[in-house]
Amino acid sequence: MRSPTQRVLSQGDLGSLVAEGLGDVGVVAAAELSGGTFAAVWRVRLTDGRDVVVKVGPPPGTPVLRYERGLVAAEATYFRLVRERAPAVPVPSVLAATDDWIITTLLPGRPLAETDSPRARTELGAAVAAVHEISGPYFGYTGGRPSAPDWPAAFTGIVAALRADAAAWNVPLPPLDGVVERHRDVLAAATRPALLHFDLWDGNVLVSPSGGLAGLVDGERHLYGDPLLDLVSPALFRRIEDEPDHPFLRGYRPGPFDAAARIRLSLYRLHLYVLMITEGPSRGIARADGRHDRLTDLLNAELTLLTA
């Protein structure tokens, strides 16, 4: 099923974008890539022999969540930051970009979702630790989206915006009043706005034929905040703090997960589940498929843990 946010493009459309961004070069062949549900992503062979990736945002006027406004431009910002400040981390080079589309180099490898590799997961942990050394000027999203001077205010606002989206889309959520606010002191332990990828699920991690980390893609949802936020999606639907031998942790080498860190990780899983529940209608996902109920069960488990 195609998401309503994914624009339908022809090879002619791609040729026009390539010409606008790269000049006197044409398109020989193109194939749409699967895995994501927000933007349309194509692998394109150019007449000069290069293979590039063309990502195009939703059609104008398409309803999206509040934090998703300006995501394509945000991705260009993330890749440029990482290539400049953490050059050992394998992210694509931005060849051309506007507010609506981005053209990048094509990285080698296959998604971790298709070919599991403990070595790639360990190297991902080390790469993410390097990215976290990059600090931002504030907490929250980039590109003019809401930000804040401290992490508790930023994170509270992020969750509040998702709850407002859920209300606008008539998406039911469990009672969440005061849940984040009660843990303001714990969230305040994050005092440095680290650069976070946020979307580190296996589809956004590329593995080389030898099993190493070949690339980290889809940086469009990046923000500045608590590094622990990036420890949720590498162990999607699980609690990484209960898996001390997880290969990502071997590479990342975090400090001990004390009680405060565990509360923050629980809050960040709560945020992720609220986001995934809320985005369902915008992606054309029917509640009848069971996804909403499964995610709500996971969300309720975190609420139970936070109120214990």
Solvent accessible surface area in square Angstrom, and as a share of the most:
residue,aa,sasa,rsa
1,M,183,0.82
2,R,100,0.36
3,S,6,0.04
4,P,76,0.48
5,T,0,0.00
6,Q,28,0.13
7,R,56,0.21
8,V,116,0.66
9,L,21,0.10
10,S,59,0.38
11,Q,88,0.39
12,G,53,0.51
13,D,61,0.32
14,L,0,0.00
15,G,21,0.20
16,S,73,0.47
17,L,27,0.14
18,V,0,0.00
19,A,51,0.40
20,E,121,0.54
21,G,25,0.24
22,L,42,0.21
23,G,36,0.35
24,D,155,0.80
25,V,21,0.12
26,G,25,0.24
27,V,26,0.15
28,V,89,0.51
29,A,50,0.39
30,A,30,0.23
31,A,56,0.44
32,E,66,0.30
33,L,75,0.37
34,S,116,0.75
35,G,50,0.48
36,G,46,0.44
37,T,65,0.38
38,F,9,0.04
39,A,7,0.05
40,A,0,0.00
41,V,31,0.18
42,W,34,0.12
43,R,107,0.39
44,V,0,0.00
45,R,106,0.39
46,L,2,0.01
47,T,85,0.49
48,D,81,0.42
49,G,51,0.49
50,R,101,0.37
51,D,37,0.19
52,V,1,0.01
53,V,25,0.14
54,V,0,0.00
55,K,11,0.05
56,V,3,0.01
57,G,3,0.03
58,P,27,0.17
59,P,44,0.28
60,P,123,0.77
61,G,82,0.79
62,T,29,0.17
63,P,86,0.54
64,V,27,0.16
65,L,0,0.00
66,R,95,0.35
67,Y,13,0.05
68,E,3,0.01
69,R,145,0.53
70,G,47,0.45
71,L,3,0.01
72,V,5,0.03
73,A,34,0.26
74,A,4,0.03
75,E,4,0.02
76,A,4,0.03
77,T,58,0.34
78,Y,1,0.00
79,F,4,0.02
80,R,129,0.47
81,L,34,0.17
82,V,0,0.00
83,R,114,0.42
84,E,133,0.60
85,R,124,0.45
86,A,9,0.07
87,P,106,0.67
88,A,101,0.78
89,V,6,0.03
90,P,39,0.25
91,V,1,0.00
92,P,5,0.03
93,S,28,0.18
94,V,26,0.15
95,L,58,0.29
96,A,15,0.11
97,A,34,0.27
98,T,51,0.30
99,D,112,0.58
100,D,81,0.42
101,W,16,0.06
102,I,2,0.01
103,I,0,0.00
104,T,8,0.05
105,T,46,0.27
106,L,52,0.26
107,L,31,0.16
108,P,88,0.55
109,G,36,0.35
110,R,134,0.49
111,P,36,0.23
112,L,3,0.02
113,A,61,0.47
114,E,109,0.49
115,T,42,0.24
116,D,99,0.51
117,S,10,0.07
118,P,81,0.51
119,R,124,0.45
120,A,0,0.00
121,R,37,0.13
122,T,37,0.22
123,E,60,0.27
124,L,3,0.02
125,G,0,0.00
126,A,53,0.41
127,A,11,0.08
128,V,3,0.01
129,A,27,0.21
130,A,41,0.32
131,V,3,0.02
132,H,4,0.02
133,E,132,0.59
134,I,4,0.02
135,S,48,0.31
136,G,15,0.14
137,P,109,0.69
138,Y,67,0.25
139,F,11,0.05
140,G,1,0.01
141,Y,9,0.03
142,T,9,0.05
143,G,71,0.68
144,G,84,0.81
145,R,22,0.08
146,P,112,0.70
147,S,58,0.38
148,A,15,0.12
149,P,120,0.76
150,D,47,0.24
151,W,0,0.00
152,P,4,0.03
153,A,39,0.30
154,A,7,0.05
155,F,1,0.00
156,T,35,0.20
157,G,38,0.37
158,I,16,0.08
159,V,6,0.03
160,A,54,0.42
161,A,30,0.24
162,L,4,0.02
163,R,79,0.29
164,A,41,0.31
165,D,5,0.02
166,A,2,0.01
167,A,75,0.58
168,A,74,0.57
169,W,73,0.25
170,N,133,0.68
171,V,14,0.08
172,P,61,0.39
173,L,44,0.22
174,P,19,0.12
175,P,125,0.79
176,L,6,0.03
177,D,111,0.57
178,G,25,0.24
179,V,7,0.04
180,V,7,0.04
181,E,95,0.42
182,R,144,0.53
183,H,25,0.11
184,R,117,0.43
185,D,127,0.66
186,V,30,0.17
187,L,1,0.00
188,A,47,0.36
189,A,61,0.47
190,A,10,0.07
191,T,115,0.67
192,R,95,0.35
193,P,20,0.12
194,A,0,0.00
195,L,0,0.00
196,L,0,0.00
197,H,2,0.01
198,F,14,0.06
199,D,30,0.15
200,L,1,0.00
201,W,81,0.28
202,D,36,0.19
203,G,17,0.16
204,N,5,0.02
205,V,0,0.00
206,L,20,0.10
207,V,7,0.04
208,S,28,0.18
209,P,138,0.87
210,S,84,0.54
211,G,16,0.15
212,G,3,0.03
213,L,27,0.14
214,A,12,0.09
215,G,0,0.00
216,L,0,0.00
217,V,31,0.18
218,D,34,0.18
219,G,0,0.00
220,E,8,0.04
221,R,22,0.08
222,H,0,0.00
223,L,3,0.01
224,Y,14,0.05
225,G,0,0.00
226,D,1,0.00
227,P,35,0.22
228,L,21,0.11
229,L,3,0.02
230,D,0,0.00
231,L,0,0.00
232,V,10,0.06
233,S,7,0.04
234,P,8,0.05
235,A,1,0.01
236,L,48,0.24
237,F,92,0.38
238,R,115,0.42
239,R,74,0.27
240,I,1,0.01
241,E,12,0.05
242,D,83,0.43
243,E,50,0.22
244,P,105,0.66
245,D,114,0.59
246,H,11,0.05
247,P,22,0.14
248,F,1,0.00
249,L,12,0.06
250,R,125,0.46
251,G,13,0.12
252,Y,33,0.13
253,R,204,0.74
254,P,39,0.25
255,G,51,0.49
256,P,130,0.82
257,F,40,0.17
258,D,87,0.45
259,A,77,0.60
260,A,37,0.29
261,A,8,0.06
262,R,94,0.34
263,I,50,0.25
264,R,30,0.11
265,L,0,0.00
266,S,0,0.00
267,L,0,0.00
268,Y,1,0.00
269,R,2,0.01
270,L,1,0.00
271,H,4,0.02
272,L,14,0.07
273,Y,4,0.01
274,V,0,0.00
275,L,8,0.04
276,M,30,0.14
277,I,4,0.02
278,T,0,0.00
279,E,20,0.09
280,G,6,0.05
281,P,50,0.32
282,S,3,0.02
283,R,3,0.01
284,G,33,0.32
285,I,39,0.20
286,A,65,0.51
287,R,139,0.51
288,A,104,0.81
289,D,78,0.41
290,G,21,0.21
291,R,45,0.16
292,H,20,0.09
293,D,81,0.42
294,R,144,0.52
295,L,6,0.03
296,T,25,0.15
297,D,97,0.50
298,L,54,0.27
299,L,0,0.00
300,N,61,0.31
301,A,46,0.36
302,E,6,0.02
303,L,21,0.11
304,T,93,0.54
305,L,76,0.38
306,L,16,0.08
307,T,87,0.50
308,A,123,0.95
